[in-house]
């Protein structure tokens, strides 16, 4: 099959899949959102062992939690699939899932911890970076920021299916602040936001090929140093934010105080140590609620027996005392 024909077939397949998903979501919206979301979570929980990347996820869990039993790791993975199913289906009900009124906190299903930091970020004129991870329904953070009048430009990875990508961007733009699809030109948009004193939101828990090697659950992982580099370039504050899924379709959103970033003797932000610090924060979040993180991606690509002495200068920058 010629290349042009393959591309056409791929587009038709992507369109068909997106159209089918949209139809299913419209049907599901005919039912109470609690019922649909609960059913999706239970279905994927029970099908865990049959789902893609089961082995990859179990290996990740063994690496992260070597002292847990196989049964305990499988239970975490079941919870992870349950959470992912709920998160995916909640896109169909974003206007119902997020019920939050800053003036009547008892009325909705969202509780906020660190709200004073939301207000501080909203009212300041200096640039700032807010990082998070794929925990619970992480999209609610951007919605909460917008509800509080906090304008955050968030970068996200677009799905390979362009029709899914278009629908996601439309859904997000209605309830969130500006979104920047990752790819060509995205860095320019982020730096432009910081240059005018704006706020940028970035995910910090993804593997980045060729990135800095920093510890993550006791093993080195290639990590994007972009947050630290931007913080150094614009000398801006860095906050962490996370979503926590609670029982009965409730959520707690948290934002930390600004991190005390490591600096060099000259007073510049240390990129390697700051990257490691941020990964440490994300790791602590995951350890607290491991079933609410996505374990299916290959976060670690280094060999299990990789030694400190085998690693290159990227690691020496993070742990100079251990590089000899």
N, C-alpha and C positions, 0 to 999 in steps of 0.2 A: 504493500500500500504506500502510495506517495505521501510525502511529508504534509502537503496541503490537505490531502484527504484525511490523514490521521488527525490533523488539527480540527477539521470540521467535525469528525466523529466525536472527538474529545469534548468539543463545545456542546454538541447535542446531548451527550451523556451528562455533562455538568448541568445543563439547563433542565434536563429531565429530573435529575436528582434534586435540584433546588426547588423545582415546581412541585414535586411530590412532597418534599419536606414542608413547603409552605401550605399545601393543602392539609396535611396532617395537623399542622399547628392551628390552622383555622378551625378544624373539627374539634381539636382539644379545647379550644377557647369556648366551646359551647358548654363545657363542664366546669364546675368550680375548680379554681387553680390548685387548691390544696389536694383534691382527689387525683388529678392528673399527675402532679409532681410526685406525690407519694407512690403512685403506681409505677412511674418511670424509675424511681430510686430502687424500689423493691425488685423490679424486673432485672435490672443490671446487677444488683447485689447477688441474686441467685444465679445469674449466668456468668459470674466472674471468671471461672476457670475456662470457659469457652470463648472469652473475648480476646481481641488482638493484644499482642505484647504481654500476655500473662507471664511468660517466663522472664521477660525483661524486667517487669515490675517486681517480681519475686526476688530476682537477683539484686535489684536496687534496694529492696527492703532488707535483704540479708546483709548487704554492705552497710546500710545505715544503722541497723539494729541487730548486730551479731548475737546479742544475748537473749533475744526473743526466740520463742519456739516457732516452728513452721506454721502451726495453727494460729499463733498470735499474728504473724505476718499476713497470713491469708485473711484474717479478720480485718486487719487494717486495709488491705487491698479491696475487700468487699465494700468497706465504708467509702473508699476512694471512688469506686465506680458509682456507688449510690450518690455521692456528692456531685460527681461529674454529670450524671443523668439529670439531677435536680437543677444544676446550674444551666445546662443546655436548654431544658424545658422552660426555665424561668424567663428566657428571652421572649417567649410567647406571652408572658404575663408581666413584663417589667412595670407596667403602669399599676398593677395590682400588688406585685411582690414587694415593691418598695413603698411602704406607707410610713411617712415620716413628716412630722410637723415640729419644727424647732420651738414653737410656742406651746405645744401640748405633747410632751414626750410620752405620756401614757396612752395616747390615742392610736399610735401606730405599732408596727412590729419591729422597729429599729431602735436600738439604744446606742448611744455614742459615748465613747470614753476618750477624753482629750479634746473635747469640743473647743476648749479655749485655744488650742493650737490651730484649729480650723479658722477661728476668728482672727487670730494673730496673722496667719497667712493671708487671709482675705484683706486685712486692713493695711498690711505693710506694702511699701512700694519697691522693695528689694526683690531680686530674683530668688527663687527657691526650687529645690528638687524634692519630689515625693516619690519614694520607691515602694513597691509592694511585691507580692508573689501570687502564684496561682492557688490561692487558698479560699475555700468556701466559694461564694460568688463574689469574686474580686471586682466585678463591674459595678457593684453597688457603691464602691468608694467614690467613683466619679460622679455618680448620681447624687450622692450625699453632698459632695463638694459643690455641685451646681445648685442644689437646694439651699445651701448656705451662702450663695452668692460668691463662691470661690471659683474663679476661672482657672481651670487646669488644662493645659494642652497635653494630651496623653498619646503615647505612641503604642501601636499594637501591630502584631503580625497578622497580615491578611490571610484568610484561607486560600488554598490553591484553587478552589472553585470560585471563579470570579463572580458568579451569580450570588453565591452565599456572601461573598465579600461586600457586594453592593448593598444587599439587604441588611447586613450587619451595620455598615456605616450609616445607613438611613435610620435604623433603630437607635443607634447610639447617639446620633446627632440631635434627636428629639428630646433626650433626657439628660445628656451629658454636655460637657464643654467641648472644645475643639479636639478632633482626633486626627492623628497623623499616621497613615499606613507606613509600616517600615519598608525601606527600600530607597531607591534613588531620590534624593532631595529631602529625605526625612530629617537628616542631621541639620541641614540648613534651616528648616522650619523650627526645630528645637532651639538652635542657637539664636535665631531671630527673636523667639519668645523670651529667652533669658536676657537678651540685650535690652529689651524694652521693660525689664523688671517684672516679667511674668513668671508663672509657675509651670513646671513641667512634671508630668507623671510617667514613670518608667517601671517596667517589670524587671526584677533583679534575680530571678531564679532559673534562668535558662542557660543551657550550654552555649558557649561561643567559641567556635573553632579558631584556634590560634590566639585565644585570649590569655589573660594571666592565669597561672596555676595557683589557686588558693584553696585552703582547706574547706571541705564541706562534708560534714558528718565523718570527720577523721580521715578523709581521702581527698587527694587533690582533684579539682575539677576546673576545666577551662572556663573562664568567666570573663564577661565583657567589662572592661574598666571604664565604660563611657560615663557612668554617674560620677565617679571620682574625677575623671578628666574635666567634665563640665563644671563640677564644683570648684576645681582648682582654677580653671580659666576665668570663671566669673566670681570666684570667692563667695559663693552663695551657701546658704544653709541647706542641710539635707535632713529630711524627716522620713520616718518609716510609717506606713499605714497598712492595716490588714483588716479583712473581714472574717468573722467567726460565725459559723452556722450554729444556732441554738435550737433546742426542741421547739415543736409547735410552730414551725415556719417563722421563727424569729431570727434576728441577726444582731450581732454586736460589732460595731465598727470602731476601730481604735487608731489613733494617730499619736506617735511618740513625740517627745520633746525633740528639739534639734540635736542631732548627734554631735558629740565632741570628736571632731575628725582629727586623726593623727597628722602631725605636721613635721616638716624637715627642720633642720637647724636654722635654715634661712626663713622659716615661717610659712613656706608653701605647703599646701595640702599634699600629703604623701599618697600617691595614686595606688600603689600596691597595698599598703596597709589599710587604706580606706576601703578598697574593694574587699579585702578580707574581713574588715569590720562589718560591712553591710551583709556579707554572706553569713556571718555569725548571727546577726539579728534574724535573718530569714530562717536559718537553721533552728534557732530557739523557738520561733513561731511554729515550725513544722513539728518539732518534738512535742510541743504542747497538744497539737491536734493533728497527728499524722494521717488520720483518715480523711482529712479535708484538703490534702495536697495531691497533685497529679504525679503518680509514681511511674507512669508508663513510658516516659521519655528517657533517652540515654544520657542522663546528666553527667555520668562518669564514663569516659572512654579510655582512661589509662588502665594499664594492666593491674590486676589485683595485687601483684607482688612488687609494684613500682617502689623503689627506694628513694629516699631523699637525695642520696648521692648520684642517682641516675638522672635527676631532673636538671633542666637548663636554667639560664639566668632569670627567666621569668619567676621561678620559685625562689631563687636566692634573694630577689628583691623583697619578697614577703617575709622570708625567714632567714635572714643573713646568718644567724647563730647556728642554724641547722644545716647549712649548705656545705659544710666542710666534712 
